[in-house]
Every structure is written in C-alpha cells, then in structure tokens.
C-alpha cells in the first residue's frame, strides 16, 4: 500500500482517541498514587510499547494473523489453566501468574485477544452454518472454555464482559433472530430466579463476596456497609462540580488523601477523574470512548470480509461494555466489580491487551473494501451483509 492510500484509509481518529484516553489515564494515575513514578513509569512504558505493537500489526495483514487463531486460543487456555494451579492469590481471587522475564501478568486480559481472534476466525469460516444446531453446540462448547476458566478464578465481571463480546460477534455473523428470541426466553427467567435465590444462599456458582455485592446493590438499606466505596466514589465525582479541583490536589477530603477508596488507580479511577477534572473531564472521557467505539463499528461495516467484520465488532463491544461497566460501578449504576477502565486504569497487562486489539482493528481498516476495485477483492470471502464479492 502506498503512502497516499495509507494516509487516506488509516483511522487516525481511532488512534487519537486511544492515545488521548491513555494520556488522561497516566495523569489520573499520577494523581491517584500521589505521584508514584513507579506506577506512572510502567503505564507510560506500556503506552510506548502499545503504540509500537500497533505499528507492527499494521504491516501484517490480519488474514495472516488469523491463521494462528487456534494456537493463540490454545495458549490463552493454557495460561488460564496455569492460574488455577500456579496463580497468585490476592484478596481471595487467583487472577495473576508470574512468568520469567515478564513478571506478574493477568492471563484473563490476554485471553480477550485470543477470544477476538479465534471466534472471528471460527464464525468467518462457518458463517453459512451459523444457524444450524450442530454448529451452535460446537460454538457454545468453545465459548465455555474461556468463560468457564475465567469464572473459576473467580472473576465474574471479566466473565460477563467476555461473554457479551462473544455474543456480539455471533450477532455480527448473522445469527437468526429466532435463536436470539429463544436465548432471551431462557435467560430472562434464569436471571429472575437467580436474584430470587441469592438471598437464600442457593446460587452455587457465586462466591459469598459476589453475592454480598449483588445484594448490596439490590437492597442498599440492608447492606449499607458494603456500598461505602461506591458511595464515596459518587461523592468524589459530585465534589468535582464543573471543572474539578485540579490534578494532584492534596486536600484531606479528596479520595486519595482521605483513603475513602481502595485501588483508586484501577477500579475507581473514574472517581479521581470526576473529582479532579470535573464534569468537563468526565464528558471528555465519554466522548473519546464514543469516538473509539464508533470507529470500531464503522470499520466493521467497511471490512472486506466476514472475519474482519466480526473482529471489529467483538473488540468494539468489549471495550464499550467494559468501559460502561467500570463507569457504572463508579456512579452506582452497577454492583461493585473489579473491572479496569480501558486505556485509563493502571495495569500493563490490560493496557497491552487492549492495544493489540486496537491494532487488529486498525489492520482491518487498512484493507477496507471501499478502497479496492471489484477485481482486487479476494474471492470466496464475504463483505458486510454476507454477500459474496
């Protein structure tokens, strides 16, 4: 691809949104950790490495990368299994392993890459059979591998995010609305019965602390002590008013100086942004996420084949849902969970995993179907809407 074509089709809006969110995150982490350069330095190094990964991914067509979707998926499954046997336990959950030369990593974050690659490859190759019961059973069996392993850590929030991403990819591949309706007929009564059984301690697949968080959300008056972090987060966001108190403020009433929140550089980073950057800062973050997700879906619509379409949809949905969930927790809309805010929260594993996914999306954008002549299109592939080219 020549330079002119590259500059014309490369999604600079997507790259700008990602980098802007990352810079805001570094500023917020610097303030949340009281200018601890160890945290800030690692996050900044993660940003530099992430941009380098994007640059490398732009030179390798995603079709070639998807040839390794199965080995990547198997590797991710092995890493998740290693968590069960060799994982490092923190606050009652095993989510991290220590690898030579890499240090502590969280395999569930990198599993998101494997999920995006594997299911876009699987659905792209079998889109004609997508509504057949036999294929859907096979698809469900593969989906239960990452979902089951992540859930057993336990990490319910990441499990839900991954499940939503897989469901979005299945929808983008053209699943029949009849199957969607059938799934809702099963899911809605299941969710209602689960809520009913929660109070009676009769939900075996949830840990005690997970049950308590959900009950605290449903019955806040009865579990007021369990909501103190979210209550303090809401107060911090509100105290920022329009323009915030300013970065690195050291007032005793701030969330970081008063120890009103734990892990404010990760799960509750949005509270720090709301307090120190105000409503304007929060609105800027939401706008940047809107640009990011829109670009992912836009490039999905322009993808030259079904694999690219599904890949962009899966990544866009994962980032949208995880970002929404983190902010929803910080503002009291969702029960308390342990999700990071994409590109903003501290965590090099999470940051690099998201950069890889964005690199894949940008790669799809570089080969969008509207820049090719009809005779340049690869035969046997499908464009947006499932029509052969």
ROVEXKOL-677122 format. One record per residue (C-alpha): z, y, x negated; residue number from 1; residue in three letters. Coordinates in nm, 4 decimals, padded with zeros to 6 digits. Layout:
// ROVEXKOL-677122
+----------+----------+----------+-----+-----+
!       pz !       py !       px !   n ! res !
+----------+----------+----------+-----+-----+
!        Z !        Y !        X ! NUM ! ALA !
...
+----------+----------+----------+-----+-----+
// end
This chain:
// ROVEXKOL-677122
+----------+----------+----------+-----+-----+
!       pz !       py !       px !   n ! res !
+----------+----------+----------+-----+-----+
!  00.0000 !  00.0000 !  00.0000 !   1 ! UNK !
! -00.0990 !  00.3385 ! -00.1441 !   2 ! UNK !
!  00.1433 !  00.6307 ! -00.1739 !   3 ! UNK !
! -00.0038 !  00.8267 !  00.1175 !   4 ! UNK !
!  00.0248 !  00.5334 !  00.3556 !   5 ! UNK !
!  00.3779 !  00.4602 !  00.2311 !   6 ! UNK !
!  00.4917 !  00.8189 !  00.2926 !   7 ! UNK !
!  00.3293 !  00.8154 !  00.6364 !   8 ! UNK !
!  00.4872 !  00.4950 !  00.7644 !   9 ! UNK !
!  00.8228 !  00.4803 !  00.5819 !  10 ! UNK !
!  01.1103 !  00.5584 !  00.8186 !  11 ! UNK !
!  01.2792 !  00.8438 !  00.6336 !  12 ! UNK !
!  01.4790 !  00.9211 !  00.9494 !  13 ! UNK !
!  01.6441 !  00.5805 !  00.9316 !  14 ! UNK !
!  01.7233 !  00.6130 !  00.5609 !  15 ! UNK !
!  01.8589 !  00.9664 !  00.6146 !  16 ! UNK !
!  02.0870 !  00.8529 !  00.8976 !  17 ! UNK !
!  02.2243 !  00.5666 !  00.6870 !  18 ! UNK !
!  02.2878 !  00.7841 !  00.3804 !  19 ! UNK !
!  02.4429 !  01.0635 !  00.5881 !  20 ! UNK !
!  02.6833 !  00.8183 !  00.7541 !  21 ! UNK !
!  02.7715 !  00.6746 !  00.4142 !  22 ! UNK !
!  02.8448 !  01.0199 !  00.2690 !  23 ! UNK !
!  03.0637 !  01.1089 !  00.5678 !  24 ! UNK !
!  03.2401 !  00.7762 !  00.5154 !  25 ! UNK !
!  03.3092 !  00.8485 !  00.1481 !  26 ! UNK !
!  03.4528 !  01.1900 !  00.2383 !  27 ! UNK !
!  03.6708 !  01.0359 !  00.5088 !  28 ! UNK !
!  03.7883 !  00.7534 !  00.2781 !  29 ! UNK !
!  03.8737 !  01.0062 !  00.0090 !  30 ! UNK !
!  04.0948 !  01.1883 !  00.2561 !  31 ! UNK !
!  04.2409 !  00.8787 !  00.4252 !  32 ! UNK !
!  04.3523 !  00.7314 !  00.0899 !  33 ! UNK !
!  04.4890 !  01.0655 ! -00.0381 !  34 ! UNK !
!  04.2039 !  01.0958 ! -00.2869 !  35 ! UNK !
!  04.2486 !  00.7498 ! -00.4357 !  36 ! UNK !
!  03.9486 !  00.7321 ! -00.6670 !  37 ! UNK !
!  03.9669 !  00.3545 ! -00.6839 !  38 ! UNK !
!  03.8636 !  00.3308 ! -00.3173 !  39 ! UNK !
!  03.6206 !  00.6206 ! -00.3392 !  40 ! UNK !
!  03.4583 !  00.4929 ! -00.6593 !  41 ! UNK !
!  03.3984 !  00.1452 ! -00.5185 !  42 ! UNK !
!  03.2497 !  00.2832 ! -00.1971 !  43 ! UNK !
!  03.0255 !  00.5252 ! -00.3892 !  44 ! UNK !
!  02.9135 !  00.2420 ! -00.6177 !  45 ! UNK !
!  02.8411 !  00.0345 ! -00.3077 !  46 ! UNK !
!  02.6208 !  00.3144 ! -00.1742 !  47 ! UNK !
!  02.4226 !  00.3379 ! -00.5002 !  48 ! UNK !
!  02.3803 ! -00.0395 ! -00.5122 !  49 ! UNK !
!  02.2835 ! -00.0462 ! -00.1438 !  50 ! UNK !
!  02.0073 !  00.2102 ! -00.1946 !  51 ! UNK !
!  01.8825 !  00.0075 ! -00.4904 !  52 ! UNK !
!  01.8749 ! -00.3032 ! -00.2682 !  53 ! UNK !
!  01.6682 ! -00.1146 ! -00.0092 !  54 ! UNK !
!  01.4227 ! -00.0078 ! -00.2812 !  55 ! UNK !
!  01.3837 ! -00.3690 ! -00.3965 !  56 ! UNK !
!  01.3401 ! -00.5025 ! -00.0432 !  57 ! UNK !
!  01.0594 ! -00.2553 !  00.0210 !  58 ! UNK !
!  00.8464 ! -00.4314 ! -00.2423 !  59 ! UNK !
!  00.8797 ! -00.7813 ! -00.0944 !  60 ! UNK !
!  00.7138 ! -00.8448 !  00.2454 !  61 ! UNK !
!  00.9706 ! -00.9648 !  00.4941 !  62 ! UNK !
!  00.7467 ! -01.2607 !  00.5841 !  63 ! UNK !
!  00.8081 ! -01.3982 !  00.2338 !  64 ! UNK !
!  01.1810 ! -01.3328 !  00.2630 !  65 ! UNK !
!  01.1987 ! -01.5170 !  00.5951 !  66 ! UNK !
!  01.0628 ! -01.8286 !  00.4221 !  67 ! UNK !
!  01.4122 ! -01.8543 !  00.2749 !  68 ! UNK !
!  01.5861 ! -01.8044 !  00.6089 !  69 ! UNK !
!  01.7073 ! -02.1656 !  00.6258 !  70 ! UNK !
!  01.8598 ! -02.1737 !  00.2728 !  71 ! UNK !
!  02.0242 ! -01.8341 !  00.3333 !  72 ! UNK !
!  02.1674 ! -01.9585 !  00.6636 !  73 ! UNK !
!  02.2992 ! -02.2752 !  00.4973 !  74 ! UNK !
!  02.4526 ! -02.0706 !  00.2132 !  75 ! UNK !
!  02.6262 ! -01.8437 !  00.4649 !  76 ! UNK !
!  02.7630 ! -02.1501 !  00.6475 !  77 ! UNK !
!  02.8942 ! -02.2916 !  00.3170 !  78 ! UNK !
!  03.0675 ! -01.9625 !  00.2343 !  79 ! UNK !
!  03.2272 ! -01.9566 !  00.5794 !  80 ! UNK !
!  03.3456 ! -02.3149 !  00.5249 !  81 ! UNK !
!  03.4928 ! -02.2119 !  00.1902 !  82 ! UNK !
!  03.7039 ! -01.9564 !  00.3748 !  83 ! UNK !
!  03.8712 ! -02.2384 !  00.5693 !  84 ! UNK !
!  03.9669 ! -02.4316 !  00.2556 !  85 ! UNK !
!  03.9953 ! -02.1689 ! -00.0171 !  86 ! UNK !
!  04.0322 ! -01.8473 !  00.1800 !  87 ! UNK !
!  04.2790 ! -01.5732 !  00.1031 !  88 ! UNK !
!  04.5204 ! -01.5182 !  00.3914 !  89 ! UNK !
!  04.6047 ! -01.1596 !  00.4904 !  90 ! UNK !
!  04.8180 ! -01.0814 !  00.7965 !  91 ! UNK !
!  04.7788 ! -01.4352 !  00.9310 !  92 ! UNK !
!  04.3989 ! -01.4489 !  00.9014 !  93 ! UNK !
!  04.1771 ! -01.6131 !  00.6376 !  94 ! UNK !
!  03.8677 ! -01.3972 !  00.6033 !  95 ! UNK !
!  03.8222 ! -01.3490 !  00.2293 !  96 ! UNK !
!  03.7400 ! -01.5642 ! -00.0718 !  97 ! UNK !
!  03.7441 ! -01.4798 ! -00.4415 !  98 ! UNK !
!  03.4184 ! -01.5549 ! -00.6249 !  99 ! UNK !
!  03.3627 ! -01.5440 ! -01.0028 ! 100 ! UNK !
!  03.2196 ! -01.2099 ! -01.1211 ! 101 ! UNK !
!  03.2100 ! -01.0794 ! -00.7622 ! 102 ! UNK !
!  03.5806 ! -01.0695 ! -00.6854 ! 103 ! UNK !
!  03.7040 ! -01.0678 ! -00.3264 ! 104 ! UNK !
!  03.4297 ! -01.0889 ! -00.0638 ! 105 ! UNK !
!  03.4240 ! -01.1366 !  00.3121 ! 106 ! UNK !
!  03.1650 ! -01.4062 !  00.3955 ! 107 ! UNK !
!  03.1513 ! -01.3137 !  00.7657 ! 108 ! UNK !
!  02.9888 ! -00.9830 !  00.6673 ! 109 ! UNK !
!  02.7130 ! -01.1557 !  00.4695 ! 110 ! UNK !
!  02.6778 ! -01.4134 !  00.7466 ! 111 ! UNK !
!  02.5329 ! -01.1307 !  00.9568 ! 112 ! UNK !
!  02.2369 ! -01.1228 !  00.7161 ! 113 ! UNK !
!  02.1871 ! -01.4975 !  00.7490 ! 114 ! UNK !
!  02.2079 ! -01.4746 !  01.1281 ! 115 ! UNK !
!  01.9485 ! -01.1951 !  01.1430 ! 116 ! UNK !
!  01.7054 ! -01.3762 !  00.9117 ! 117 ! UNK !
!  01.7479 ! -01.7292 !  01.0475 ! 118 ! UNK !
!  01.7270 ! -01.6548 !  01.4192 ! 119 ! UNK !
!  01.4372 ! -01.4123 !  01.3817 ! 120 ! UNK !
!  01.2541 ! -01.6893 !  01.1916 ! 121 ! UNK !
!  01.3547 ! -01.9625 !  01.4379 ! 122 ! UNK !
!  01.2666 ! -01.7634 !  01.7502 ! 123 ! UNK !
!  00.9478 ! -01.6249 !  01.5991 ! 124 ! UNK !
!  00.8186 ! -01.9719 !  01.5191 ! 125 ! UNK !
!  00.9177 ! -02.1187 !  01.8563 ! 126 ! UNK !
!  00.8676 ! -01.8305 !  02.0982 ! 127 ! UNK !
!  00.6278 ! -02.0369 !  02.3121 ! 128 ! UNK !
!  00.9054 ! -02.2929 !  02.3735 ! 129 ! UNK !
!  01.1837 ! -02.0435 !  02.4219 ! 130 ! UNK !
!  01.2409 ! -02.1201 !  02.7909 ! 131 ! UNK !
!  01.2442 ! -02.4968 !  02.7525 ! 132 ! UNK !
!  01.5917 ! -02.6549 !  02.7930 ! 133 ! UNK !
!  01.5460 ! -02.8697 !  02.4828 ! 134 ! UNK !
!  01.4841 ! -02.5681 !  02.2584 ! 135 ! UNK !
!  01.7681 ! -02.3684 !  02.4166 ! 136 ! UNK !
!  02.0101 ! -02.6536 !  02.3464 ! 137 ! UNK !
!  01.8937 ! -02.6612 !  01.9841 ! 138 ! UNK !
!  01.9245 ! -02.2819 !  01.9669 ! 139 ! UNK !
!  02.2789 ! -02.2957 !  02.1079 ! 140 ! UNK !
!  02.3755 ! -02.5632 !  01.8543 ! 141 ! UNK !
!  02.2581 ! -02.3462 !  01.5642 ! 142 ! UNK !
!  02.4269 ! -02.0384 !  01.7136 ! 143 ! UNK !
!  02.7601 ! -02.2197 !  01.7352 ! 144 ! UNK !
!  02.7658 ! -02.2742 !  01.3565 ! 145 ! UNK !
!  02.8365 ! -01.9110 !  01.2547 ! 146 ! UNK !
!  03.0151 ! -01.8309 !  01.5809 ! 147 ! UNK !
!  03.2500 ! -02.1282 !  01.5502 ! 148 ! UNK !
!  03.3229 ! -02.0796 !  01.1800 ! 149 ! UNK !
!  03.3927 ! -01.7057 !  01.2149 ! 150 ! UNK !
!  03.6062 ! -01.7623 !  01.5231 ! 151 ! UNK !
!  03.8204 ! -02.0181 !  01.3391 ! 152 ! UNK !
!  03.9248 ! -01.7695 !  01.0666 ! 153 ! UNK !
!  04.0316 ! -01.6250 !  01.3203 ! 154 ! UNK !
!  03.8088 ! -01.3194 !  01.3651 ! 155 ! UNK !
!  03.7413 ! -01.2737 !  01.7351 ! 156 ! UNK !
!  03.5888 ! -00.9264 !  01.7046 ! 157 ! UNK !
!  03.3265 ! -01.0273 !  01.4470 ! 158 ! UNK !
!  03.2563 ! -01.3409 !  01.6510 ! 159 ! UNK !
!  03.1746 ! -01.1280 !  01.9552 ! 160 ! UNK !
!  02.9552 ! -00.8908 !  01.7505 ! 161 ! UNK !
!  02.7554 ! -01.1802 !  01.6034 ! 162 ! UNK !
!  02.7217 ! -01.3439 !  01.9470 ! 163 ! UNK !
!  02.5929 ! -01.0192 !  02.1013 ! 164 ! UNK !
!  02.3404 ! -00.9819 !  01.8183 ! 165 ! UNK !
!  02.2128 ! -01.3384 !  01.8681 ! 166 ! UNK !
!  02.1855 ! -01.2806 !  02.2433 ! 167 ! UNK !
!  01.9835 ! -00.9622 !  02.1817 ! 168 ! UNK !
!  01.7415 ! -01.1489 !  01.9565 ! 169 ! UNK !
!  01.6988 ! -01.4171 !  02.2215 ! 170 ! UNK !
!  01.6234 ! -01.1455 !  02.4788 ! 171 ! UNK !
!  01.3705 ! -00.9775 !  02.2470 ! 172 ! UNK !
!  01.1951 ! -01.3118 !  02.2002 ! 173 ! UNK !
!  01.1226 ! -01.3246 !  02.5736 ! 174 ! UNK !
!  01.3907 ! -01.5398 !  02.7343 ! 175 ! UNK !
!  01.3343 ! -01.5764 !  03.1095 ! 176 ! UNK !
!  01.5451 ! -01.3657 !  03.3440 ! 177 ! UNK !
!  01.6284 ! -01.6865 !  03.5283 ! 178 ! UNK !
!  01.8168 ! -01.8119 !  03.2249 ! 179 ! UNK !
!  01.9886 ! -01.4726 !  03.1898 ! 180 ! UNK !
!  02.0985 ! -01.4877 !  03.5537 ! 181 ! UNK !
!  02.2278 ! -01.8421 !  03.5075 ! 182 ! UNK !
!  02.4231 ! -01.7353 !  03.1981 ! 183 ! UNK !
!  02.5840 ! -01.4492 !  03.3920 ! 184 ! UNK !
!  02.6778 ! -01.6853 !  03.6748 ! 185 ! UNK !
!  02.8716 ! -01.8891 !  03.4195 ! 186 ! UNK !
!  03.0040 ! -01.6046 !  03.2004 ! 187 ! UNK !
!  03.1497 ! -01.3793 !  03.4707 ! 188 ! UNK !
!  03.3759 ! -01.6444 !  03.6342 ! 189 ! UNK !
!  03.4733 ! -01.7656 !  03.2848 ! 190 ! UNK !
!  03.5795 ! -01.4138 !  03.1816 ! 191 ! UNK !
!  03.7743 ! -01.3579 !  03.5040 ! 192 ! UNK !
!  03.9546 ! -01.6932 !  03.4741 ! 193 ! UNK !
!  04.0339 ! -01.6235 !  03.1062 ! 194 ! UNK !
!  04.2032 ! -01.2944 !  03.1973 ! 195 ! UNK !
!  04.3971 ! -01.4743 !  03.4719 ! 196 ! UNK !
!  04.5166 ! -01.7439 !  03.2288 ! 197 ! UNK !
!  04.6041 ! -01.5021 !  02.9477 ! 198 ! UNK !
!  04.9371 ! -01.4025 !  03.0964 ! 199 ! UNK !
!  05.0311 ! -01.7664 !  03.1374 ! 200 ! UNK !
!  04.9523 ! -01.8503 !  02.7748 ! 201 ! UNK !
!  04.6910 ! -02.1038 !  02.8761 ! 202 ! UNK !
!  04.3956 ! -01.9914 !  02.6605 ! 203 ! UNK !
!  04.3953 ! -02.2318 !  02.3610 ! 204 ! UNK !
!  04.1109 ! -02.0670 !  02.1657 ! 205 ! UNK !
!  04.3010 ! -01.7366 !  02.1262 ! 206 ! UNK !
!  04.5865 ! -01.6721 !  01.8827 ! 207 ! UNK !
!  04.9125 ! -01.5199 !  02.0002 ! 208 ! UNK !
!  04.8444 ! -01.1783 !  01.8470 ! 209 ! UNK !
!  04.4960 ! -01.1717 !  02.0041 ! 210 ! UNK !
!  04.6430 ! -01.2492 !  02.3467 ! 211 ! UNK !
!  04.9018 ! -00.9750 !  02.2990 ! 212 ! UNK !
!  04.6366 ! -00.7160 !  02.2105 ! 213 ! UNK !
!  04.4295 ! -00.8006 !  02.5167 ! 214 ! UNK !
!  04.7338 ! -00.7960 !  02.7450 ! 215 ! UNK !
!  04.8448 ! -00.4649 !  02.5949 ! 216 ! UNK !
!  04.5062 ! -00.3230 !  02.6897 ! 217 ! UNK !
!  04.5173 ! -00.4664 !  03.0431 ! 218 ! UNK !
!  04.8858 ! -00.3884 !  03.1060 ! 219 ! UNK !
!  04.9737 ! -00.0932 !  02.8799 ! 220 ! UNK !
!  05.3031 ! -00.0172 !  03.0539 ! 221 ! UNK !
!  05.4384 ! -00.3662 !  02.9829 ! 222 ! UNK !
!  05.3240 ! -00.3773 !  02.6191 ! 223 ! UNK !
!  05.3668 ! -00.0162 !  02.5113 ! 224 ! UNK !
!  05.4804 ! -00.1090 !  02.1598 ! 225 ! UNK !
!  05.1551 ! -00.2972 !  02.0950 ! 226 ! UNK !
!  04.9433 !  00.0140 !  02.1591 ! 227 ! UNK !
!  05.1137 !  00.2515 !  01.9193 ! 228 ! UNK !
!  04.8231 !  00.2554 !  01.6710 ! 229 ! UNK !
!  04.5679 !  00.3323 !  01.9396 ! 230 ! UNK !
!  04.7941 !  00.5952 !  02.0967 ! 231 ! UNK !
!  04.8357 !  00.7644 !  01.7587 ! 232 ! UNK !
!  04.4617 !  00.7398 !  01.6969 ! 233 ! UNK !
!  04.3865 !  00.9153 !  02.0251 ! 234 ! UNK !
!  04.6387 !  01.1883 !  01.9446 ! 235 ! UNK !
!  04.4888 !  01.2345 !  01.5975 ! 236 ! UNK !
!  04.1356 !  01.2701 !  01.7376 ! 237 ! UNK !
!  04.2550 !  01.5161 !  02.0020 ! 238 ! UNK !
!  04.4527 !  01.7212 !  01.7493 ! 239 ! UNK !
!  04.1327 !  01.7934 !  01.5566 ! 240 ! UNK !
!  04.0047 !  02.0014 !  01.8510 ! 241 ! UNK !
!  03.6597 !  02.1536 !  01.7955 ! 242 ! UNK !
!  03.6228 !  02.1879 !  01.4183 ! 243 ! UNK !
!  03.9110 !  01.9773 !  01.2858 ! 244 ! UNK !
!  04.1965 !  02.0505 !  01.0467 ! 245 ! UNK !
!  03.9765 !  02.0239 !  00.7402 ! 246 ! UNK !
!  03.9262 !  01.7454 !  00.4893 ! 247 ! UNK !
!  04.2193 !  01.6353 !  00.2731 ! 248 ! UNK !
!  04.4796 !  01.8192 !  00.4820 ! 249 ! UNK !
!  04.8343 !  01.7183 !  00.3930 ! 250 ! UNK !
!  05.0311 !  01.8244 !  00.6994 ! 251 ! UNK !
!  05.3127 !  01.5867 !  00.7980 ! 252 ! UNK !
!  05.1563 !  01.5468 !  01.1426 ! 253 ! UNK !
!  04.8328 !  01.4010 !  01.0023 ! 254 ! UNK !
!  04.7624 !  01.0310 !  01.0463 ! 255 ! UNK !
!  04.7634 !  00.9606 !  00.6737 ! 256 ! UNK !
!  05.0630 !  01.1722 !  00.5698 ! 257 ! UNK !
!  05.2808 !  01.0665 !  00.8606 ! 258 ! UNK !
!  05.1939 !  00.6932 !  00.8333 ! 259 ! UNK !
!  05.1004 !  00.6860 !  01.2020 ! 260 ! UNK !
!  04.8224 !  00.4344 !  01.1380 ! 261 ! UNK !
!  04.7763 !  00.1343 !  00.9115 ! 262 ! UNK !
!  04.4469 !  00.0781 !  00.7296 ! 263 ! UNK !
!  04.3123 !  00.4147 !  00.8400 ! 264 ! UNK !
!  04.0383 !  00.3872 !  00.5741 ! 265 ! UNK !
!  03.8908 !  00.0863 !  00.7574 ! 266 ! UNK !
!  03.9634 !  00.0073 !  01.1226 ! 267 ! UNK !
!  04.0759 !  00.3583 !  01.2254 ! 268 ! UNK !
!  03.8532 !  00.5725 !  01.0039 ! 269 ! UNK !
!  03.7160 !  00.7426 !  01.3164 ! 270 ! UNK !
!  04.0651 !  00.8830 !  01.3835 ! 271 ! UNK !
!  04.0566 !  01.0504 !  01.0409 ! 272 ! UNK !
!  03.7111 !  01.1947 !  01.1158 ! 273 ! UNK !
!  03.8270 !  01.3232 !  01.4549 ! 274 ! UNK !
!  04.1382 !  01.4849 !  01.3111 ! 275 ! UNK !
!  03.9795 !  01.6433 !  01.0057 ! 276 ! UNK !
!  03.6234 !  01.7134 !  01.1248 ! 277 ! UNK !
!  03.6986 !  01.7690 !  01.4930 ! 278 ! UNK !
!  03.4740 !  01.7197 !  01.7919 ! 279 ! UNK !
!  03.1758 !  01.8520 !  01.5950 ! 280 ! UNK !
!  03.2249 !  01.5885 !  01.3252 ! 281 ! UNK !
!  03.2606 !  01.3099 !  01.5829 ! 282 ! UNK !
!  02.9479 !  01.4287 !  01.7614 ! 283 ! UNK !
!  02.7568 !  01.4333 !  01.4326 ! 284 ! UNK !
!  02.8576 !  01.0721 !  01.3634 ! 285 ! UNK !
!  02.7461 !  00.9639 !  01.7120 ! 286 ! UNK !
!  02.4153 !  01.1478 !  01.6704 ! 287 ! UNK !
!  02.3481 !  00.9763 !  01.3370 ! 288 ! UNK !
!  02.4201 !  00.6363 !  01.4928 ! 289 ! UNK !
!  02.1860 !  00.7204 !  01.7792 ! 290 ! UNK !
!  01.9082 !  00.8009 !  01.5286 ! 291 ! UNK !
!  01.9777 !  00.4814 !  01.3338 ! 292 ! UNK !
!  01.9725 !  00.2514 !  01.6366 ! 293 ! UNK !
!  01.6724 !  00.4275 !  01.7923 ! 294 ! UNK !
!  01.4735 !  00.3802 !  01.4718 ! 295 ! UNK !
!  01.5590 !  00.0090 !  01.4614 ! 296 ! UNK !
!  01.4355 ! -00.0385 !  01.8178 ! 297 ! UNK !
!  01.1335 !  00.1869 !  01.7591 ! 298 ! UNK !
!  01.0293 ! -00.0218 !  01.4583 ! 299 ! UNK !
!  01.0887 ! -00.3352 !  01.6652 ! 300 ! UNK !
!  00.8297 ! -00.2052 !  01.9105 ! 301 ! UNK !
!  00.5854 ! -00.1358 !  01.6272 ! 302 ! UNK !
!  00.6392 ! -00.4661 !  01.4433 ! 303 ! UNK !
!  00.3219 ! -00.6573 !  01.3569 ! 304 ! UNK !
!  00.4671 ! -00.9951 !  01.4574 ! 305 ! UNK !
!  00.7383 ! -01.1539 !  01.6665 ! 306 ! UNK !
!  00.9648 ! -01.2226 !  01.3680 ! 307 ! UNK !
!  00.9723 ! -00.8533 !  01.2763 ! 308 ! UNK !
!  01.0356 ! -00.7519 !  01.6350 ! 309 ! UNK !
!  01.3316 ! -00.9896 !  01.6688 ! 310 ! UNK !
!  01.4728 ! -00.8962 !  01.3277 ! 311 ! UNK !
!  01.4794 ! -00.5227 !  01.4035 ! 312 ! UNK !
!  01.6274 ! -00.5834 !  01.7480 ! 313 ! UNK !
!  01.9047 ! -00.8028 !  01.6081 ! 314 ! UNK !
!  02.0021 ! -00.5563 !  01.3355 ! 315 ! UNK !
!  01.9877 ! -00.2552 !  01.5687 ! 316 ! UNK !
!  02.2018 ! -00.4279 !  01.8307 ! 317 ! UNK !
!  02.4574 ! -00.5484 !  01.5769 ! 318 ! UNK !
!  02.5071 ! -00.2006 !  01.4304 ! 319 ! UNK !
!  02.5113 ! -00.0380 !  01.7752 ! 320 ! UNK !
!  02.7655 ! -00.2792 !  01.9210 ! 321 ! UNK !
!  02.9910 ! -00.2875 !  01.6142 ! 322 ! UNK !
!  02.9868 !  00.0911 !  01.5841 ! 323 ! UNK !
!  03.0574 !  00.1333 !  01.9545 ! 324 ! UNK !
!  03.3389 ! -00.1246 !  01.9398 ! 325 ! UNK !
!  03.5126 !  00.0463 !  01.6464 ! 326 ! UNK !
!  03.4965 !  00.3874 !  01.8121 ! 327 ! UNK !
!  03.6009 !  00.2340 !  02.1462 ! 328 ! UNK !
!  03.9135 !  00.0920 !  01.9810 ! 329 ! UNK !
!  03.9955 !  00.4250 !  01.8158 ! 330 ! UNK !
!  03.9662 !  00.6036 !  02.1516 ! 331 ! UNK !
!  04.1464 !  00.3386 !  02.3585 ! 332 ! UNK !
!  03.8425 !  00.2082 !  02.5492 ! 333 ! UNK !
!  03.8631 ! -00.1428 !  02.3952 ! 334 ! UNK !
!  04.1625 ! -00.3573 !  02.2940 ! 335 ! UNK !
!  04.2698 ! -00.3253 !  01.9314 ! 336 ! UNK !
!  04.0394 ! -00.5211 !  01.6979 ! 337 ! UNK !
!  03.9690 ! -00.5368 !  01.3262 ! 338 ! UNK !
!  03.6095 ! -00.4167 !  01.3072 ! 339 ! UNK !
!  03.4793 ! -00.1750 !  01.0467 ! 340 ! UNK !
!  03.2676 !  00.1284 !  01.1353 ! 341 ! UNK !
!  02.9219 !  00.0570 !  00.9846 ! 342 ! UNK !
!  02.8447 !  00.2592 !  00.6673 ! 343 ! UNK !
!  03.1655 !  00.4626 !  00.7116 ! 344 ! UNK !
!  03.4682 !  00.2332 !  00.6824 ! 345 ! UNK !
!  03.5845 !  00.1212 !  00.3407 ! 346 ! UNK !
!  03.4644 ! -00.2234 !  00.2369 ! 347 ! UNK !
!  03.1948 ! -00.3008 ! -00.0187 ! 348 ! UNK !
!  03.1090 ! -00.6408 !  00.1354 ! 349 ! UNK !
!  03.0460 ! -00.4817 !  00.4730 ! 350 ! UNK !
!  02.8569 ! -00.1884 !  00.3227 ! 351 ! UNK !
!  02.6183 ! -00.4015 !  00.1152 ! 352 ! UNK !
!  02.5564 ! -00.6412 !  00.4048 ! 353 ! UNK !
!  02.4503 ! -00.3515 !  00.6267 ! 354 ! UNK !
!  02.2281 ! -00.2052 !  00.3525 ! 355 ! UNK !
!  02.0475 ! -00.5398 !  00.3176 ! 356 ! UNK !
!  01.9868 ! -00.5496 !  00.6928 ! 357 ! UNK !
!  01.8548 ! -00.1923 !  00.6943 ! 358 ! UNK !
!  01.6311 ! -00.2821 !  00.4002 ! 359 ! UNK !
!  01.4797 ! -00.5639 !  00.6060 ! 360 ! UNK !
!  01.4208 ! -00.3267 !  00.8983 ! 361 ! UNK !
!  01.2520 ! -00.0712 !  00.6723 ! 362 ! UNK !
!  01.0364 ! -00.3517 !  00.5350 ! 363 ! UNK !
!  00.9223 ! -00.4368 !  00.8878 ! 364 ! UNK !
!  00.8416 ! -00.0687 !  00.9394 ! 365 ! UNK !
!  00.6227 ! -00.0596 !  00.6311 ! 366 ! UNK !
!  00.3993 ! -00.3264 !  00.7896 ! 367 ! UNK !
!  00.3951 ! -00.1898 !  01.1439 ! 368 ! UNK !
!  00.0956 ! -00.2944 !  01.3468 ! 369 ! UNK !
! -00.0383 !  00.0553 !  01.4208 ! 370 ! UNK !
! -00.1402 !  00.1088 !  01.0549 ! 371 ! UNK !
! -00.3628 ! -00.1985 !  01.0402 ! 372 ! UNK !
! -00.7144 ! -00.2390 !  01.1652 ! 373 ! UNK !
! -00.7732 ! -00.5281 !  01.4047 ! 374 ! UNK !
! -00.9378 ! -00.7387 !  01.1358 ! 375 ! UNK !
! -00.6449 ! -00.6752 !  00.8987 ! 376 ! UNK !
! -00.3910 ! -00.8284 !  01.1349 ! 377 ! UNK !
! -00.2630 ! -01.1740 !  01.0394 ! 378 ! UNK !
! -00.4000 ! -01.4461 !  01.2651 ! 379 ! UNK !
! -00.1681 ! -01.6706 !  01.4597 ! 380 ! UNK !
!  00.1037 ! -01.4048 !  01.4831 ! 381 ! UNK !
!  00.2107 ! -01.2038 !  01.7825 ! 382 ! UNK !
!  00.2614 ! -00.8360 !  01.8402 ! 383 ! UNK !
!  00.5028 ! -00.6536 !  02.0674 ! 384 ! UNK !
!  00.4783 ! -00.8034 !  02.4140 ! 385 ! UNK !
!  00.3870 ! -01.1506 !  02.2835 ! 386 ! UNK !
!  00.0075 ! -01.1023 !  02.2733 ! 387 ! UNK !
! -00.1965 ! -01.2683 !  02.0019 ! 388 ! UNK !
! -00.3679 ! -01.0393 !  01.7575 ! 389 ! UNK !
+----------+----------+----------+-----+-----+
// end
